[in-house]
Amino acid sequence: MGAIFEASAVKISQRLQQINQMVEQGYDHIWDCCCDHGLLGMLLLQRNAAPKVHFVDCVAPLMQQLSLELARFFPPHHETENTDLALSEWQVHCLDVAALPLAQYGKQAKHLVIIAGVGGELLVELVRSIVANQQTQRDAQSGNKLGNHDLSQSTCQLEFILCPVHHNYHVRSALAELGLSLKDEYLLEENQRFYEILHLTQANACSKTNTSSKTTEAVPLSATGSIMWQGLDADKTNQAKRYLDQTIGHYQRIPEHRMPNKSQIVAAYQHILQQLNC
Ligand SMILES: C[S@@+](CC[C@H](N)C(=O)[O-])C[C@H]1O[C@@H](n2cnc3c(N)ncnc32)[C@H](O)[C@@H]1O
């Protein structure tokens, strides 16, 4: 019998707890990328969120230590008494997230890739590589034979939950260009810092406008946010306004020559602020 992982005994940020809450059932593999001490993945393992939870980071000593902790808190099934329960398995990978080996797990597997706590530019590069690797794989398996590069024929096998540190406008614009659509998004404030959490899919965004605040259908990914500004109570509206004020101030301080489209960005955030003030 393994030791018990007590999430309450470890200080787990609200940010990681919110990401954990946004992970639904239905994935075959969940990847806690840039996992550091692996706390998010452990929350997922604790509630058996998917048949397999992967932990990925490029720092070898961290991953060795994490493997020991996982073996202690989440021992292999044959070592537990609960052989009849659908317990999650885990695997630790010491590698660059850009080289995530998704293809090793079969064409039909449904993957959720989570990347949190890294800068926006790195995060975009990692997602870009993962999507490009998957496309190369898809072309090699079928497209080349048929000469078919139609993305609409692809199945929805890959989703992301992303929480960059800074540069949300850049991240969102770049990910929309990669063809990712929005399933959900959430604005979180912790220790006087704001974080945007994005749940994205490769499935096409539906063409009709969805007016509900929470939707399981994908909608186009907006550079300034959409779902997260809807259906807010008074507290959340005040929080959103403070975030927008802060963000607008940030862009206004950037010299025009360093960001030629800055007035367009400021105007877009100001438009949302005006709508919240109505
Ligand atoms: C600040 S921690 C984030 C931990 C956790 N995901 C969170 O949100 O609190 C960033 C981690 O990213 C890892 N990292 C940075 N670039 C990476 C890459 N290309 N591949 C794998 N891990 C990377 C670092 O080693 C570090 O452990």
The ligand as an SDF file (V2000), in Angstrom:
LIG
                    3D

 27 29  0  0  0  0  0  0  0  0999 V2000
    7.8290   27.5570  -13.3090 C   0  0  0  0  0  0  0  0  0  0  0  0
    7.8490   25.8840  -13.7030 S   0  0  0  0  0  0  0  0  0  0  0  0
    6.1010   25.6130  -13.9860 C   0  0  0  0  0  0  0  0  0  0  0  0
    5.5770   24.5280  -13.0740 C   0  0  0  0  0  0  0  0  0  0  0  0
    4.1010   24.2490  -13.2150 C   0  0  0  0  0  0  0  0  0  0  0  0
    3.7380   23.8280  -14.5630 N   0  0  0  0  0  0  0  0  0  0  0  0
    3.2790   25.4620  -12.8060 C   0  0  0  0  0  0  0  0  0  0  0  0
    2.5520   25.9890  -13.6380 O   0  0  0  0  0  0  0  0  0  0  0  0
    3.3640   25.8480  -11.6420 O   0  0  0  0  0  0  0  0  0  0  0  0
    8.5240   25.8230  -15.3220 C   0  0  0  0  0  0  0  0  0  0  0  0
    9.1170   24.4580  -15.6710 C   0  0  0  0  0  0  0  0  0  0  0  0
    9.2350   24.3760  -17.0870 O   0  0  0  0  0  0  0  0  0  0  0  0
   10.3270   23.5470  -17.3740 C   0  0  0  0  0  0  0  0  0  0  0  0
   10.6690   23.7560  -18.7920 N   0  0  0  0  0  0  0  0  0  0  0  0
   10.9800   24.9230  -19.4080 C   0  0  0  0  0  0  0  0  0  0  0  0
   11.1710   24.7290  -20.7340 N   0  0  0  0  0  0  0  0  0  0  0  0
   10.9380   23.4070  -20.9750 C   0  0  0  0  0  0  0  0  0  0  0  0
   10.9520   22.6030  -22.1490 C   0  0  0  0  0  0  0  0  0  0  0  0
   11.2140   23.1030  -23.3530 N   0  0  0  0  0  0  0  0  0  0  0  0
   10.6790   21.2950  -22.0170 N   0  0  0  0  0  0  0  0  0  0  0  0
   10.3960   20.7510  -20.8190 C   0  0  0  0  0  0  0  0  0  0  0  0
   10.3530   21.4790  -19.6700 N   0  0  0  0  0  0  0  0  0  0  0  0
   10.6220   22.7900  -19.7450 C   0  0  0  0  0  0  0  0  0  0  0  0
   11.3670   23.9970  -16.3590 C   0  0  0  0  0  0  0  0  0  0  0  0
   12.3400   23.0090  -16.1710 O   0  0  0  0  0  0  0  0  0  0  0  0
   10.4940   24.2350  -15.1140 C   0  0  0  0  0  0  0  0  0  0  0  0
   10.4900   23.0990  -14.2730 O   0  0  0  0  0  0  0  0  0  0  0  0
  1  2  1  0
  2  3  1  0
  2 10  1  0
  3  4  1  0
  4  5  1  0
  5  6  1  0
  5  7  1  0
  7  8  2  0
  7  9  1  0
 10 11  1  0
 11 12  1  0
 11 26  1  0
 12 13  1  0
 13 14  1  0
 13 24  1  0
 14 15  1  0
 14 23  1  0
 15 16  2  0
 16 17  1  0
 17 18  1  0
 17 23  2  0
 18 19  1  0
 18 20  2  0
 20 21  1  0
 21 22  2  0
 22 23  1  0
 24 25  1  0
 24 26  1  0
 26 27  1  0
M  CHG  2   2   1   9  -1
M  END
$$$$
